[in-house]
Amino acid sequence: MISPHKALLSRFYFIGVGATIVGILVVAILNLATPLEFVIARLQAIRQGGDILWIHVVAFRFSILCLLAAFACIPFLAILKHVLSPISKCLLLKDRHQSLPPPLEQKAKQRLINLPFIMVPVNIVFWVFIPLVIFGGAFAINKIDLTTAITFSLRSTMVGFVSSAILFFGIESHSRKVLIPLFFPTGELSLVEGTAKLSILKRLRAFYRIGSLIPLANIVLTLFVLYLQVNAETVSAKTYGQGVLIFSLVVFILFFLGSGILNRLISRSIADPINGILDAMKEIKKGNYQTRVNVVSNDEVGILGDATNKMIQSLAEKKLLRDAFGKYVAPEVRDEIISGRIPLDGEFKDVTILFADLRNFTPMTQANDPKEMVRILNDYFKEMSAAIKARSGLILQFLGDEIYAVFGAPVSCKDHPSNAFLTALDMEERLNDLNQRFARQGRPLLSHGIGIHTGQVLAANIGSPERLSYLLVGDAVNLASRLQTLTRELGARIILSAQTKRYLPEDHTRNLLIQHPPPVLIKGLETKVDIYLIK
């Protein structure tokens, strides 16, 4: 039973042998179809010997052709085996589930990318050297004339170019389908040093030159040799024209098939990776950021595929950040910030600021298990954050057990005083529900104070170049914080300034017991502040 890694590599040997044998058959067919004097004389001599002799000669020539193909393939396969050695060793270790030594893995990756570029020059050397030896030897022993030897040798080399091109793209196709995904699961072939690459432009030029120019060169070469050898006295124009027509048809059929194979290989080498990128774009459009491009080359398409994968990764990270950002602010606030429609370099805004602080939380942490207090604090923040986000508030900071939030920034909102006040009422309801749950669980109960003030602030990104925070600067921030602190002294749950109360509709406060004490003097301020209490 053949091992898995040998099965992966055996395809390369079949491609090499197949391309060589097909090339030799094409050379033989072209030579037999060429109406040179030498070929015509030989065929007439064979036919004069009778049908049996004809069959024997054809069988003999076919046997010689097979031996020639085998002879040509042996050194090629030996070199291919040597070139594949690092890849074979890595696959063997993979079969055994063993780790790959970094130097061996790096060498295998280089060989895998360079494999077509290594084997094609080797193949071309064979196609130059072997026809030269065979037809040069035939001329040396007077089997063929010099013109025919040169013609057959040059034409064999030109066919060899087509065979080598098919070999190149055949090896590349198998590598891309099986081995490259195995050695490069994340792509990035272009980062491997010491490798060659074939650009899209060069691929198209190669197809044009090999698929079009070589067949034309074959026809021109043969017609030129026929021009030199034709004898008007012995060959009629009809016979000459018939021979040229047959030869042209044979060239057309052979190179039509060869260029068709080459066209399929080259077009797929370009189209398949591009279609992979287009498919990934469709998935991205659907919102699927788990997709990725299967990068199998180090040319422009491969680099584009790597860039696409990085783009997908970046989009996935941005989506993750966007979703995470949405946990802290309302979705509409998040979208405004991400879209860039909000200036973050500083602007004066009328906003409403809310501070909420847990009472007696520090003594509570000293009397209870720290981990339990962290869970309690997280449950509290979860409920309060939901209340703030529900009315388009932005939580700027969690300051220990205190919440610092703003309404009306960065997205402007004319109802920000009402939103802040209704949020405070919702926070009270949520805290009551949370305490009922804590009471059933035997956990400590919480209480807090909330301060609310409306005024003008400077809103901007503030901090160092490495770390910025969206913050508010101004007396309004300090006053809101002081009002929250004042809730402890006055025994109030919520204190709001007169500036905030002024903007509240009557239906917001109609059923609430709101007290309006005399203006109070607050630390840090020279004038007294007009406030409203909810106890």
Legacy VTK file of the C-alpha trace (Angstrom):
# vtk DataFile Version 3.0
C-alpha trace
ASCII
DATASET POLYDATA
POINTS 535 float
0.000 0.000 0.000
1.426 3.371 -1.065
1.962 5.874 1.768
-0.092 9.085 1.801
2.883 11.365 1.235
4.117 9.320 -1.744
0.643 9.435 -3.220
0.777 13.230 -3.079
4.124 13.337 -4.876
3.456 10.609 -7.440
1.301 13.014 -9.432
4.399 15.071 -10.243
6.062 12.042 -11.815
2.981 11.288 -13.918
2.872 14.886 -15.108
6.549 14.839 -16.059
6.389 11.514 -17.870
3.099 12.352 -19.570
4.308 15.716 -20.880
7.516 14.120 -22.210
5.807 11.197 -23.923
3.179 13.408 -25.526
5.906 15.720 -26.754
7.816 12.833 -28.352
4.653 11.564 -30.044
3.959 15.029 -31.417
7.515 15.220 -32.790
7.121 11.814 -34.459
3.776 12.746 -36.038
5.139 16.053 -37.310
8.190 14.384 -38.798
6.107 11.751 -40.589
3.728 14.418 -41.875
6.484 16.625 -43.250
6.750 16.322 -47.074
10.547 16.386 -47.136
12.349 14.401 -49.798
13.954 12.162 -47.190
10.671 11.308 -45.497
8.833 10.722 -48.781
11.588 8.468 -50.067
11.612 6.419 -46.872
7.849 5.988 -46.824
7.811 4.961 -50.500
10.573 2.424 -49.854
8.684 0.953 -46.920
5.429 0.712 -48.882
7.184 -1.025 -51.775
8.236 -3.752 -49.374
4.587 -4.775 -48.861
2.016 -4.558 -46.136
3.794 -6.976 -43.800
7.012 -5.013 -44.031
5.043 -1.807 -43.458
3.519 -3.193 -40.237
6.878 -4.472 -39.024
8.584 -1.182 -39.681
5.849 0.794 -37.931
5.962 -1.552 -34.938
9.730 -1.302 -34.829
9.662 2.472 -35.053
7.009 2.612 -32.301
9.189 0.416 -30.060
12.137 2.687 -30.670
9.941 5.658 -29.828
8.896 4.082 -26.519
12.510 3.343 -25.630
13.442 6.883 -26.528
10.694 8.220 -24.269
11.854 5.996 -21.427
15.454 7.061 -21.973
14.440 10.723 -21.913
12.331 10.305 -18.768
14.896 8.484 -16.610
17.244 11.430 -15.947
14.304 13.797 -15.639
12.641 11.613 -12.978
15.931 11.237 -11.119
16.356 14.994 -10.915
12.692 15.429 -9.938
13.121 12.944 -7.104
16.131 14.872 -5.819
14.302 18.191 -5.991
11.278 16.736 -4.165
13.444 15.275 -1.388
12.839 18.034 1.256
9.110 18.011 0.504
9.011 14.217 0.773
10.790 14.284 4.145
8.343 16.862 5.516
5.335 14.864 4.316
6.775 11.727 5.884
7.103 13.519 9.233
3.550 14.821 8.867
2.318 11.268 8.231
4.001 10.236 11.460
2.544 13.285 13.262
6.031 14.524 14.100
7.078 18.162 14.283
8.970 19.616 11.337
12.451 21.065 11.892
12.230 24.761 10.894
15.190 24.614 8.443
13.717 21.566 6.684
10.254 23.116 6.555
11.658 26.367 5.146
13.606 24.487 2.479
10.553 22.406 1.575
8.454 25.550 1.170
11.085 27.083 -1.096
11.302 23.925 -3.205
7.529 23.654 -3.465
7.184 27.202 -4.800
10.230 26.898 -7.059
9.449 23.378 -8.303
8.027 24.419 -11.719
10.866 26.896 -12.204
13.450 24.203 -11.439
12.032 21.387 -13.557
11.168 23.360 -16.690
14.772 24.441 -17.443
15.847 20.843 -16.861
13.179 19.645 -19.271
14.140 22.225 -21.893
17.790 21.133 -21.690
16.671 17.588 -22.491
14.595 18.834 -25.411
17.598 20.715 -26.782
20.246 18.077 -26.125
18.489 14.799 -26.966
17.160 15.792 -30.445
20.583 17.209 -31.224
22.218 13.915 -30.334
19.636 11.742 -32.095
19.334 13.640 -35.368
22.972 14.697 -35.338
23.926 11.038 -34.937
21.590 10.050 -37.751
23.298 12.581 -39.993
26.736 11.358 -38.920
25.954 7.819 -40.082
24.366 9.099 -43.305
20.807 8.160 -42.371
19.478 11.654 -43.072
20.782 14.762 -44.769
22.010 17.814 -42.871
18.977 19.998 -43.707
16.546 17.380 -42.450
18.611 16.806 -39.292
18.613 20.506 -38.494
14.904 20.809 -39.281
13.929 17.855 -37.111
16.189 18.989 -34.272
14.876 22.569 -34.228
11.289 21.434 -34.515
11.718 18.952 -31.668
13.087 21.728 -29.487
10.114 23.956 -30.324
7.708 21.148 -29.440
9.731 20.758 -26.256
8.922 24.354 -25.332
5.209 23.552 -25.528
5.728 20.344 -23.559
7.736 22.245 -20.938
5.021 24.885 -20.632
2.395 22.193 -20.050
4.769 20.610 -17.540
5.216 23.942 -15.720
1.535 24.699 -15.330
0.668 21.048 -14.663
3.124 20.907 -11.753
1.909 24.285 -10.521
-1.738 23.195 -10.702
-1.110 20.041 -8.640
0.936 22.003 -6.091
-1.821 24.561 -5.686
-4.553 21.966 -5.276
-2.856 19.682 -2.766
0.548 20.609 -1.380
0.543 24.393 -1.065
-2.592 24.416 1.157
-0.855 21.791 3.286
2.380 23.768 3.699
0.794 27.241 3.627
-2.532 27.000 5.503
-2.550 30.777 6.062
-1.131 31.741 2.670
1.627 34.386 2.638
3.721 32.611 0.009
5.190 35.960 -1.003
6.967 36.182 2.368
9.119 33.118 1.638
12.564 34.285 0.585
14.548 32.778 -2.251
11.558 31.955 -4.454
10.661 32.779 -8.061
7.281 33.945 -9.311
5.469 34.278 -12.609
3.326 37.390 -12.922
-0.030 37.478 -14.686
1.463 39.510 -17.528
4.192 36.924 -18.074
1.625 34.125 -18.032
-0.351 35.804 -20.787
2.802 36.472 -22.789
3.881 32.855 -22.358
0.553 31.607 -23.686
0.747 33.930 -26.694
4.307 32.971 -27.568
3.955 29.253 -26.977
0.411 28.843 -28.257
0.753 31.040 -31.335
4.343 31.804 -32.264
5.732 28.269 -32.001
3.144 26.714 -34.358
3.770 29.524 -36.839
7.530 29.098 -36.476
7.112 25.370 -37.176
5.185 26.050 -40.360
7.614 28.752 -41.540
10.635 26.524 -40.845
9.128 23.589 -42.709
8.067 25.702 -45.695
11.530 27.235 -45.880
13.170 23.805 -45.922
10.677 22.603 -48.538
11.566 25.635 -50.632
15.208 24.638 -50.498
14.545 20.969 -51.343
11.741 21.141 -53.870
12.565 20.018 -57.361
10.093 21.286 -59.926
11.033 18.556 -62.368
10.340 15.645 -60.021
7.503 17.040 -57.876
4.316 18.378 -59.354
2.685 21.487 -57.952
-0.366 19.467 -56.937
1.691 16.906 -55.044
3.720 19.650 -53.386
0.605 21.567 -52.407
-1.055 18.420 -51.122
1.917 17.680 -48.876
1.996 21.204 -47.515
-1.759 21.125 -46.871
-1.569 17.826 -44.991
1.343 19.063 -42.914
-0.473 22.326 -42.083
-3.568 20.409 -40.987
-1.472 18.147 -38.764
0.263 21.161 -37.205
-3.112 22.840 -36.673
-4.650 19.796 -34.963
-1.642 19.056 -32.752
-1.077 22.597 -31.599
-4.804 23.247 -31.280
-4.951 20.421 -28.757
-1.716 21.484 -27.066
-2.665 25.149 -26.845
-6.100 24.102 -25.553
-4.495 22.226 -22.672
-2.127 25.122 -22.063
-4.941 27.638 -22.238
-6.948 25.697 -19.665
-4.015 25.460 -17.275
-3.024 29.127 -17.582
-6.567 30.502 -17.439
-7.389 28.424 -14.373
-4.135 29.505 -12.706
-5.425 33.086 -12.962
-9.200 32.688 -12.786
-9.453 30.227 -9.859
-7.612 32.436 -7.309
-9.496 35.533 -8.488
-12.821 33.682 -8.203
-11.789 32.676 -4.688
-11.322 36.343 -3.819
-14.679 37.236 -5.379
-16.396 34.463 -3.407
-14.824 35.826 -0.224
-16.123 39.296 -1.094
-19.630 37.883 -1.430
-19.361 36.279 2.000
-18.095 39.524 3.498
-21.044 41.342 1.968
-23.298 38.863 3.786
-21.539 39.690 7.048
-19.561 36.449 7.240
-16.121 37.446 8.508
-15.074 33.845 9.144
-14.396 33.243 5.466
-10.897 33.449 4.016
-9.160 33.324 0.657
-7.166 30.198 -0.113
-3.850 31.767 -1.180
-1.835 29.417 -3.399
0.638 31.679 -5.227
3.194 34.398 -4.614
2.267 36.526 -7.646
-0.029 39.562 -7.768
-3.118 37.427 -7.180
-1.483 35.761 -4.187
-0.489 39.116 -2.711
-4.041 40.347 -3.340
-5.367 37.216 -1.606
-3.145 37.851 1.428
-4.305 41.469 1.509
-7.917 40.284 1.310
-7.395 37.919 4.248
-5.851 40.735 6.267
-8.767 42.951 5.324
-11.221 40.252 6.443
-9.327 39.880 9.712
-9.360 43.646 10.185
-13.096 43.789 9.478
-13.687 40.957 11.936
-11.670 42.784 14.587
-13.545 46.016 13.891
-16.831 44.164 14.155
-15.665 42.690 17.455
-14.661 46.152 18.673
-17.904 47.596 17.365
-19.885 44.953 19.227
-17.765 45.502 22.329
-18.192 49.277 22.021
-21.919 48.699 21.777
-21.813 47.164 25.233
-20.829 50.515 26.685
-22.873 52.979 24.645
-26.155 52.979 22.776
-25.896 51.597 19.225
-26.731 54.976 17.672
-23.958 56.627 19.685
-21.529 53.907 18.680
-22.395 54.230 15.005
-21.995 58.008 15.065
-18.545 57.750 16.614
-17.349 54.999 14.258
-18.679 56.801 11.182
-16.472 59.812 11.957
-19.378 62.261 11.918
-18.532 63.422 15.445
-15.534 65.749 15.952
-13.429 64.294 18.733
-10.721 66.978 18.754
-12.773 69.305 20.956
-16.164 71.033 20.839
-18.418 72.894 23.249
-21.675 71.080 23.892
-24.700 71.470 26.098
-25.058 68.179 27.959
-26.505 66.590 31.051
-24.088 64.774 33.336
-25.004 61.979 35.726
-22.892 60.620 38.566
-23.982 57.562 40.552
-22.061 56.243 43.547
-22.654 53.281 45.845
-22.922 54.156 49.523
-20.865 52.427 52.200
-19.378 50.077 49.629
-15.820 50.236 51.004
-16.832 48.939 54.477
-18.941 46.323 52.753
-15.899 45.023 50.835
-13.943 44.720 54.065
-16.674 42.618 55.662
-17.278 40.232 52.745
-15.377 37.953 50.400
-13.611 40.085 47.722
-14.636 37.788 44.878
-18.248 37.936 46.003
-18.091 41.735 46.123
-16.699 41.815 42.565
-19.668 39.735 41.398
-22.066 42.051 43.237
-20.420 45.133 41.737
-20.571 43.636 38.240
-24.258 42.823 38.662
-24.877 46.422 39.757
-22.932 47.904 36.836
-24.714 45.608 34.419
-28.142 46.873 35.462
-27.124 50.531 35.649
-25.361 50.384 32.273
-28.464 48.944 30.658
-30.543 51.821 32.044
-28.059 54.428 30.772
-27.709 52.914 27.308
-31.464 52.558 26.939
-31.779 56.361 26.774
-28.703 57.058 24.586
-26.388 57.797 27.471
-22.639 57.299 27.258
-20.741 55.824 30.188
-17.465 57.694 30.245
-15.867 55.917 33.190
-16.350 53.474 36.019
-14.554 55.163 38.917
-14.275 52.400 41.486
-17.898 51.954 42.551
-18.983 55.183 40.829
-20.521 55.684 37.387
-19.762 58.769 35.304
-22.150 59.193 32.346
-23.234 61.900 29.932
-26.358 62.537 27.867
-26.173 64.675 24.725
-22.576 63.859 23.795
-20.961 62.864 21.576
-24.309 62.641 19.726
-26.333 65.774 20.257
-29.836 65.321 21.656
-32.237 68.106 22.631
-33.972 65.886 25.224
-30.790 65.040 27.136
-32.051 66.496 30.498
-35.200 64.363 30.314
-33.208 61.311 29.256
-30.833 61.712 32.199
-33.665 62.207 34.699
-35.698 59.245 33.424
-32.530 57.171 33.461
-32.040 58.020 37.150
-35.577 56.850 37.893
-34.979 53.656 35.928
-31.736 53.090 37.843
-33.719 53.344 41.078
-36.195 50.713 39.891
-33.441 48.415 38.718
-31.605 48.771 42.024
-34.774 47.816 43.923
-35.224 44.721 41.735
-31.551 43.859 42.170
-31.789 44.155 45.972
-34.829 41.887 46.025
-32.799 39.284 44.188
-29.830 39.811 46.513
-32.119 39.408 49.555
-33.315 36.036 48.259
-29.702 34.991 47.712
-28.540 36.194 51.099
-26.205 38.771 49.576
-25.591 42.325 50.902
-28.044 45.011 49.789
-26.922 48.119 47.901
-27.885 51.788 47.924
-26.623 54.663 45.849
-26.889 58.378 45.288
-27.329 60.072 41.927
-26.376 63.628 40.988
-27.568 65.252 37.749
-26.645 68.625 36.234
-27.102 70.292 32.838
-24.564 72.749 31.436
-21.934 73.490 28.822
-18.729 71.462 28.664
-15.725 70.980 26.383
-15.978 67.463 24.929
-12.811 66.003 23.417
-10.402 63.099 23.197
-7.958 63.700 26.035
-4.831 61.791 26.977
-1.484 60.733 25.548
-0.916 59.703 21.895
-0.843 56.076 23.060
-4.074 56.212 25.066
-6.991 58.599 24.628
-10.285 58.911 26.489
-13.407 60.772 25.489
-13.915 63.133 28.424
-15.761 66.277 29.391
-14.058 69.342 30.849
-15.842 72.187 32.642
-17.571 73.344 35.803
-20.688 71.407 34.872
-18.807 68.134 35.429
-17.571 69.224 38.841
-21.019 70.384 39.888
-22.687 67.109 38.898
-20.075 65.220 40.921
-20.655 67.531 43.913
-24.415 66.950 43.696
-23.855 63.205 43.886
-21.679 63.687 46.969
-24.380 65.923 48.475
-26.873 63.042 48.386
-25.037 61.533 51.381
-25.315 64.705 53.441
-28.981 65.364 52.617
-30.100 61.712 52.657
-31.423 61.934 49.113
-31.445 59.279 46.448
-31.399 61.740 43.542
-30.326 65.414 43.435
-30.712 67.442 40.271
-29.793 71.021 39.625
-32.338 73.708 38.760
-30.764 73.867 35.285
-31.811 70.270 34.717
-35.227 70.666 36.372
-35.991 73.606 34.100
-36.012 71.341 31.025
-38.166 68.545 32.460
-41.793 68.262 31.259
-44.407 68.312 34.004
-45.498 64.735 33.311
-41.998 63.544 34.284
-42.343 64.872 37.819
-46.126 64.968 38.389
-46.337 61.812 40.529
-42.973 62.223 42.221
-42.319 63.716 45.635
-39.674 66.253 44.696
-38.374 68.606 47.376
-37.011 72.051 46.629
-34.841 73.117 49.555
-33.193 76.538 49.792
-30.075 76.955 47.648
-27.047 75.286 49.176
-23.396 76.231 49.200
-21.290 73.561 47.589
-17.594 73.128 48.209
-15.528 74.701 45.459
-18.248 77.143 44.355
-18.614 80.747 45.444
-22.376 80.971 44.917
-25.158 78.800 46.228
-26.757 76.219 43.956
-30.474 75.765 43.454
-31.282 72.051 43.715
-34.167 69.535 43.806
-34.256 66.337 45.870
-35.887 62.950 45.584
-35.624 61.033 48.860
LINES 1 536
535 0 1 2 3 4 5 6 7 8 9 10 11 12 13 14 15 16 17 18 19 20 21 22 23 24 25 26 27 28 29 30 31 32 33 34 35 36 37 38 39 40 41 42 43 44 45 46 47 48 49 50 51 52 53 54 55 56 57 58 59 60 61 62 63 64 65 66 67 68 69 70 71 72 73 74 75 76 77 78 79 80 81 82 83 84 85 86 87 88 89 90 91 92 93 94 95 96 97 98 99 100 101 102 103 104 105 106 107 108 109 110 111 112 113 114 115 116 117 118 119 120 121 122 123 124 125 126 127 128 129 130 131 132 133 134 135 136 137 138 139 140 141 142 143 144 145 146 147 148 149 150 151 152 153 154 155 156 157 158 159 160 161 162 163 164 165 166 167 168 169 170 171 172 173 174 175 176 177 178 179 180 181 182 183 184 185 186 187 188 189 190 191 192 193 194 195 196 197 198 199 200 201 202 203 204 205 206 207 208 209 210 211 212 213 214 215 216 217 218 219 220 221 222 223 224 225 226 227 228 229 230 231 232 233 234 235 236 237 238 239 240 241 242 243 244 245 246 247 248 249 250 251 252 253 254 255 256 257 258 259 260 261 262 263 264 265 266 267 268 269 270 271 272 273 274 275 276 277 278 279 280 281 282 283 284 285 286 287 288 289 290 291 292 293 294 295 296 297 298 299 300 301 302 303 304 305 306 307 308 309 310 311 312 313 314 315 316 317 318 319 320 321 322 323 324 325 326 327 328 329 330 331 332 333 334 335 336 337 338 339 340 341 342 343 344 345 346 347 348 349 350 351 352 353 354 355 356 357 358 359 360 361 362 363 364 365 366 367 368 369 370 371 372 373 374 375 376 377 378 379 380 381 382 383 384 385 386 387 388 389 390 391 392 393 394 395 396 397 398 399 400 401 402 403 404 405 406 407 408 409 410 411 412 413 414 415 416 417 418 419 420 421 422 423 424 425 426 427 428 429 430 431 432 433 434 435 436 437 438 439 440 441 442 443 444 445 446 447 448 449 450 451 452 453 454 455 456 457 458 459 460 461 462 463 464 465 466 467 468 469 470 471 472 473 474 475 476 477 478 479 480 481 482 483 484 485 486 487 488 489 490 491 492 493 494 495 496 497 498 499 500 501 502 503 504 505 506 507 508 509 510 511 512 513 514 515 516 517 518 519 520 521 522 523 524 525 526 527 528 529 530 531 532 533 534
